[in-house]
Amino acid sequence: MIFGMDRYLFSTRGYLFDVSYPLIASVVLMMVMVFTNYFREEARRRQIRTAFGQYLSSDLVEELAKDPELLVLGGETREMTIMFSDVRGFTSISESYKSDPQGLTRLMNRFLTPLSSAIMEKRGTIDKYMGDAIMAFWNAPLDDAEHAKHACEAALSMLERLDVVNAERKQEADESGHVFVPLKIGIGINTGEVVVGNMGSELRFDYSVLGDSVNLASRLEGVSKNYGRTTILGARTAALVGNDFALLELDVIRVKGKTEPEVIFALFGTQEVATQPYFTELRDRVSEVLAAYRKQDWDGALAALGSCPQKVNRIDMTTFCALYETRIAEFKGNPPPLDWDGVATLQTK
């Protein structure tokens, strides 16, 4: 090898090469830039996997890691589907674990894990856990053109998995001689425009959603028990998925804190359920009840309630029927105003 002031000669296999220092420097600089960009991108992907690994399915996390530009930081407005789920009567259940807090923790993990898996397998994002409750959303951070459908599929899958957990717990209770208390959940699903992005403070923030549609989803979960149904959908969600699932209109309500009324629906199952004769008959009878009720034809509404099948194929409509019977009795004694619009205004959250 022969060195000069700004170049050197080296030979390999009998060939002599003349290489200048500036060229070497350029090559080295280019290699440094390539490796720097590579490690920067890998670090960015690791951050994404860490941030979303607990909230998204592994497939979606990898999709996001491969194309980080899909993640819009800050806030953006988009239509999304929001879900809230909560365990019914969990306070009384937790009281039975006063002397065994670790047992309560194991119970929560036991049902929250399969329910969360059902959400993530349907492209949902877990927003947060609030004790025994789950908040989730669809159509962010990755686009999902069928976000409403996937949310409804997740709800049905959650109920199936909860049935499995309850069956296991019942067997264990029978074998140990303990009293078995089944876990039951309520689910509210709503679709609408929200703001999604990193929310919080400079000290701590989460990827979350804000907006009136989020609040309504929470309210729908709360009112589900009033109608004796597990899963309640808002009007926009129902409009998007009406051809894919068995839905039943229940009421027009005005929730606390809102002025606009909302038509609400119960989710009973897949399209296969929607085509069953027992369900189509039930849907027709309930439509008759609602039509007479909204026309203030109280006797006609009571007659329709009398012909409505209250229990058929695991569908229990007794709470729904009792609700309308109570309302009709009150209106017969104290008629609503002439401009009554048939909307039920809820006084509690």
C-alpha positions as CSV (number, residue, x, y, z in Angstrom):
1,M,0.0,0.0,0.0
2,I,1.5,3.4,-1.0
3,F,0.3,6.6,0.8
4,G,0.3,10.1,-0.6
5,M,-0.8,13.5,0.6
6,D,-4.5,13.2,-0.5
7,R,-4.7,9.8,-2.0
8,Y,-3.3,6.3,-1.7
9,L,-2.7,3.3,-3.8
10,F,-3.5,-0.2,-2.8
11,S,-3.4,-3.4,-4.8
12,T,-5.5,-6.6,-4.6
13,R,-5.2,-9.6,-6.8
14,G,-2.6,-7.8,-8.9
15,Y,-4.7,-4.8,-9.7
16,L,-3.7,-1.3,-8.6
17,F,-6.3,1.1,-7.3
18,D,-6.0,4.9,-6.8
19,V,-8.5,6.1,-4.2
20,S,-8.8,9.7,-2.9
21,Y,-9.5,10.6,0.8
22,P,-12.6,12.6,-0.1
23,L,-14.2,9.6,-1.8
24,I,-13.5,7.4,1.3
25,A,-15.0,10.1,3.5
26,S,-18.1,10.2,1.4
27,V,-18.5,6.5,1.5
28,V,-18.0,6.4,5.3
29,L,-20.5,9.3,5.8
30,M,-23.1,7.6,3.6
31,M,-22.7,4.3,5.6
32,V,-23.0,6.2,8.9
33,M,-26.2,7.9,7.6
34,V,-27.7,4.6,6.5
35,F,-27.0,2.9,9.9
36,T,-28.2,6.0,11.8
37,N,-31.5,6.0,9.9
38,Y,-31.8,2.3,10.4
39,F,-31.3,2.4,14.1
40,R,-33.6,5.5,14.4
41,E,-36.4,3.7,12.6
42,E,-35.9,0.6,14.7
43,A,-36.1,2.7,17.9
44,R,-39.2,4.3,16.6
45,R,-40.8,0.9,15.9
46,R,-39.8,-0.3,19.3
47,Q,-41.5,2.8,20.8
48,I,-44.7,2.0,18.8
49,R,-44.6,-1.6,19.9
50,T,-44.2,-0.6,23.5
51,A,-46.9,2.1,23.4
52,F,-49.6,0.0,21.6
53,G,-48.6,-3.6,22.5
54,Q,-51.0,-3.7,25.4
55,Y,-53.9,-2.2,23.5
56,L,-53.8,-3.6,20.0
57,S,-53.5,-7.1,18.6
58,S,-50.0,-8.2,17.6
59,D,-50.8,-8.1,13.9
60,L,-52.0,-4.5,14.1
61,V,-49.0,-3.4,16.2
62,E,-46.7,-4.8,13.5
63,E,-48.7,-3.1,10.8
64,L,-48.3,0.2,12.6
65,A,-44.6,-0.4,13.3
66,K,-44.0,-1.1,9.6
67,D,-45.6,2.2,8.6
68,P,-45.3,4.7,11.5
69,E,-46.7,7.5,9.4
70,L,-50.1,5.9,9.9
71,L,-49.9,7.1,13.5
72,V,-51.0,10.8,13.6
73,L,-49.7,12.3,16.8
74,G,-51.7,15.1,18.5
75,G,-55.4,15.2,17.8
76,E,-57.5,14.6,14.7
77,T,-61.2,14.4,14.1
78,R,-62.6,11.2,12.5
79,E,-65.7,9.0,12.7
80,M,-65.1,6.1,15.1
81,T,-67.0,3.5,17.0
82,I,-66.7,3.5,20.8
83,M,-67.5,0.7,23.2
84,F,-68.0,0.7,27.0
85,S,-68.5,-2.6,28.9
86,D,-69.1,-3.0,32.6
87,V,-69.9,-5.9,34.9
88,R,-73.3,-5.9,36.4
89,G,-73.5,-6.0,40.2
90,F,-69.7,-6.1,40.6
91,T,-69.8,-4.1,43.8
92,S,-71.7,-6.9,45.6
93,I,-69.4,-9.5,44.0
94,S,-66.3,-7.6,45.2
95,E,-67.7,-7.4,48.8
96,S,-67.6,-11.2,48.9
97,Y,-63.8,-10.9,48.4
98,K,-63.2,-8.6,51.4
99,S,-60.9,-11.1,53.0
100,D,-59.3,-12.2,49.8
101,P,-58.3,-9.1,47.7
102,Q,-55.9,-11.3,45.7
103,G,-58.7,-13.5,44.8
104,L,-60.7,-10.5,43.5
105,T,-57.7,-9.5,41.4
106,R,-57.5,-13.0,39.9
107,L,-61.2,-12.9,39.1
108,M,-60.8,-9.6,37.3
109,N,-57.9,-10.9,35.3
110,R,-59.8,-14.0,34.5
111,F,-62.7,-12.2,32.7
112,L,-60.9,-9.1,31.5
113,T,-58.3,-11.1,29.6
114,P,-60.7,-13.0,27.3
115,L,-63.0,-9.9,26.9
116,S,-60.0,-7.8,25.9
117,S,-58.8,-10.5,23.5
118,A,-62.2,-10.5,21.8
119,I,-61.9,-6.7,21.2
120,M,-58.3,-6.8,19.9
121,E,-59.0,-9.7,17.6
122,K,-61.6,-7.6,15.9
123,R,-59.2,-4.7,15.3
124,G,-60.3,-2.8,18.4
125,T,-58.0,-0.6,20.5
126,I,-58.2,-0.9,24.3
127,D,-58.4,2.7,25.6
128,K,-58.4,2.0,29.3
129,Y,-59.6,-0.2,32.2
130,M,-61.7,1.3,34.9
131,G,-61.9,-1.3,37.6
132,D,-64.1,-4.0,36.1
133,A,-65.0,-1.8,33.0
134,I,-63.4,-1.6,29.6
135,M,-63.3,1.3,27.2
136,A,-62.4,0.5,23.6
137,F,-62.6,2.1,20.2
138,W,-62.3,1.3,16.5
139,N,-60.9,3.1,13.4
140,A,-57.7,4.5,15.1
141,P,-54.8,4.5,15.2
142,L,-55.2,2.4,12.0
143,D,-58.1,3.0,9.5
144,D,-60.9,0.5,9.7
145,A,-63.7,0.9,7.1
146,E,-65.8,-1.6,9.0
147,H,-65.3,-0.2,12.5
148,A,-69.0,-0.5,13.5
149,K,-69.3,-4.0,12.3
150,H,-66.1,-5.1,14.1
151,A,-67.3,-3.5,17.3
152,C,-70.6,-5.5,17.1
153,E,-68.7,-8.7,16.3
154,A,-66.4,-8.1,19.3
155,A,-69.5,-7.6,21.6
156,L,-71.0,-10.9,20.5
157,S,-67.6,-12.6,21.0
158,M,-67.2,-11.1,24.5
159,L,-70.5,-12.6,25.5
160,E,-69.5,-16.0,24.2
161,R,-66.2,-15.9,26.1
162,L,-67.9,-14.8,29.3
163,D,-70.2,-17.8,29.0
164,V,-67.1,-20.0,29.0
165,V,-65.7,-18.3,32.1
166,N,-69.0,-18.6,33.9
167,A,-69.3,-22.3,33.0
168,E,-65.8,-22.9,34.4
169,R,-66.6,-20.9,37.6
170,K,-69.8,-22.8,38.1
171,Q,-68.1,-26.2,37.9
172,E,-65.4,-25.0,40.4
173,A,-68.1,-23.7,42.7
174,D,-70.0,-26.9,42.6
175,E,-66.9,-29.0,43.3
176,S,-65.9,-26.7,46.2
177,G,-69.4,-26.3,47.6
178,H,-69.4,-22.5,47.2
179,V,-72.3,-20.4,45.9
180,F,-71.9,-19.6,42.2
181,V,-72.7,-16.0,41.2
182,P,-72.5,-15.6,37.4
183,L,-70.7,-12.6,35.9
184,K,-72.9,-10.5,33.6
185,I,-71.9,-7.5,31.6
186,G,-73.6,-4.5,29.9
187,I,-72.2,-3.1,26.7
188,G,-72.8,0.3,25.0
189,I,-71.7,0.9,21.4
190,N,-71.9,4.2,19.6
191,T,-70.5,5.7,16.4
192,G,-69.8,9.3,15.6
193,E,-67.2,12.0,15.2
194,V,-64.6,12.2,17.9
195,V,-61.2,13.7,18.5
196,V,-58.5,11.0,18.8
197,G,-54.8,11.4,19.7
198,N,-52.4,11.9,22.6
199,M,-54.5,13.3,25.5
200,G,-53.3,14.4,28.9
201,S,-50.6,16.7,30.2
202,E,-46.9,17.4,29.6
203,L,-46.2,14.9,32.4
204,R,-48.4,12.1,31.3
205,F,-50.6,11.4,28.3
206,D,-52.5,8.5,26.7
207,Y,-53.7,7.8,23.2
208,S,-57.4,8.3,23.7
209,V,-60.7,9.7,22.3
210,L,-62.8,12.7,23.3
211,G,-66.2,13.8,22.2
212,D,-70.0,13.7,22.6
213,S,-70.2,10.4,20.9
214,V,-67.9,8.9,23.5
215,N,-70.1,10.1,26.3
216,L,-73.2,8.7,24.6
217,A,-71.5,5.2,24.3
218,S,-71.0,5.3,28.1
219,R,-74.6,6.3,28.7
220,L,-75.8,3.5,26.5
221,E,-73.9,1.0,28.5
222,G,-75.6,2.4,31.7
223,V,-79.1,2.2,30.3
224,S,-78.8,-1.3,28.9
225,K,-80.0,-2.8,32.2
226,N,-83.2,-0.7,32.0
227,Y,-84.3,-2.7,29.0
228,G,-83.0,-6.1,30.2
229,R,-80.6,-6.2,27.3
230,T,-76.8,-6.8,27.3
231,T,-75.8,-4.7,24.3
232,I,-77.3,-1.4,23.2
233,L,-76.3,0.4,20.0
234,G,-76.7,4.1,19.1
235,A,-78.6,5.1,15.9
236,R,-75.5,5.7,13.8
237,T,-74.0,2.3,14.6
238,A,-77.3,0.6,13.9
239,A,-77.5,2.3,10.5
240,L,-74.1,1.1,9.6
241,V,-74.6,-2.6,10.6
242,G,-78.3,-3.1,10.2
243,N,-77.9,-5.6,7.4
244,D,-75.3,-7.7,9.2
245,F,-76.9,-8.3,12.6
246,A,-80.1,-9.0,14.4
247,L,-81.2,-5.6,15.8
248,L,-84.3,-4.6,17.6
249,E,-85.4,-0.9,18.1
250,L,-86.1,-0.3,21.8
251,D,-86.8,3.3,22.4
252,V,-86.1,7.0,21.7
253,I,-84.2,8.5,24.6
254,R,-82.7,11.7,25.7
255,V,-79.8,11.0,28.0
256,K,-78.7,13.3,30.8
257,G,-76.6,16.2,29.5
258,K,-77.9,15.9,25.9
259,T,-80.7,17.8,24.2
260,E,-80.9,15.7,21.0
261,P,-82.9,12.4,21.2
262,E,-81.3,9.1,20.2
263,V,-83.0,6.0,18.8
264,I,-81.5,3.0,20.5
265,F,-81.3,-0.6,19.4
266,A,-80.5,-4.0,21.0
267,L,-78.0,-6.3,19.5
268,F,-79.2,-9.9,19.6
269,G,-76.9,-11.7,17.2
270,T,-75.6,-12.2,13.7
271,Q,-77.6,-12.0,10.4
272,E,-78.4,-15.7,10.9
273,V,-80.4,-14.8,14.0
274,A,-82.1,-12.0,12.1
275,T,-83.6,-14.4,9.6
276,Q,-85.1,-16.8,12.2
277,P,-88.9,-16.9,12.4
278,Y,-88.9,-16.4,16.2
279,F,-86.9,-13.2,15.8
280,T,-88.8,-11.7,12.9
281,E,-92.1,-12.3,14.9
282,L,-90.6,-10.6,18.0
283,R,-89.4,-7.7,15.9
284,D,-92.9,-7.3,14.4
285,R,-94.6,-7.4,17.8
286,V,-92.2,-4.8,19.3
287,S,-92.7,-2.5,16.3
288,E,-96.5,-2.6,17.0
289,V,-95.8,-1.8,20.7
290,L,-93.7,1.2,19.8
291,A,-96.0,2.5,17.1
292,A,-99.1,2.4,19.4
293,Y,-97.1,3.9,22.3
294,R,-95.8,6.9,20.3
295,K,-99.4,7.6,19.0
296,Q,-100.5,7.6,22.7
297,D,-102.7,4.6,22.0
298,W,-102.2,3.2,25.4
299,D,-104.8,0.4,25.1
300,G,-103.4,-0.6,21.7
301,A,-99.8,-0.6,23.1
302,L,-100.9,-2.8,26.1
303,A,-102.6,-5.2,23.7
304,A,-99.4,-5.4,21.6
305,L,-97.4,-6.0,24.7
306,G,-99.7,-8.9,25.6
307,S,-99.1,-10.5,22.3
308,C,-95.3,-10.0,22.4
309,P,-93.4,-13.2,23.2
310,Q,-91.6,-12.3,26.4
311,K,-89.3,-15.4,26.5
312,V,-88.1,-17.2,23.3
313,N,-84.8,-18.9,22.4
314,R,-82.8,-17.3,25.2
315,I,-84.4,-13.9,24.5
316,D,-85.9,-12.5,27.6
317,M,-88.1,-9.4,27.0
318,T,-89.8,-9.3,30.5
319,T,-87.8,-6.2,31.6
320,F,-88.6,-4.4,28.3
321,C,-92.3,-5.2,28.6
322,A,-92.4,-4.3,32.3
323,L,-90.8,-0.9,31.5
324,Y,-93.4,0.0,28.9
325,E,-96.3,-1.3,31.1
326,T,-95.1,1.0,33.9
327,R,-94.8,4.0,31.5
328,I,-98.3,3.4,30.0
329,A,-99.9,3.1,33.4
330,E,-98.3,6.4,34.4
331,F,-99.4,8.1,31.2
332,K,-103.0,6.8,31.5
333,G,-103.2,8.5,34.9
334,N,-101.2,11.5,34.0
335,P,-101.3,12.1,30.2
336,P,-98.2,13.7,28.5
337,P,-98.5,17.1,26.9
338,L,-100.0,17.5,23.5
339,D,-96.6,18.2,21.9
340,W,-95.1,15.0,23.4
341,D,-92.6,13.5,21.0
342,G,-92.4,10.0,22.5
343,V,-88.9,10.6,23.8
344,A,-88.0,9.2,27.2
345,T,-85.8,11.7,29.1
346,L,-83.4,9.9,31.5
347,Q,-82.7,11.7,34.7
348,T,-79.6,9.8,35.7
349,K,-76.4,8.8,34.0
